Amino acid sequence: MKKLQPPDWAEPRGYANGVLARGALIFVGGQIGWNEKQEFESDDFIAQTRQALLNIFAVLKAGGAGPEHMVRMTWYVVDRVEYVARLKELGGVYREVMGKNFPAMTCVEVSALVEERARIEIEVTAVLPD
């Protein structure tokens, strides 16, 4: 995999502008902040984000991959203001679970998620090199 960074652009922090990769594709469906029994343990945004990331980690592992194979993440949050206000905490939780693997990312505020208690949903595309 190769990060794509146009030469005159400012360096992104916490994500990549683009990723070039070859190999088997893994698509991780949107993961929310509930545990493996589909039970929420917290309504806190950071706690739910941590759990969603752990869920992604588990799905990647089931496919023989890890966070280092992620090439794209899409985050759906129900409160953009809270997301921005808690970026420092969010970064800490992200690095705790995913390490310093920063794929191309998009974050979108949505009015609601299908599961009423969900505060965040994250989907991932990963590539296992040939």
Secondary structure, 3 states (H helix, E strand, C coil): CEEECCCCCCCCCCCECEEECCCEEEEEEEEECECCCCCECCCCHHHHHHHHHHHHHHHHHHCCCCHHHEEEEEEEECCHHHHHHCHHHHHHHHHHHHCCCCCEEEEEECCCCCCCCCCEEEEEEEEECC
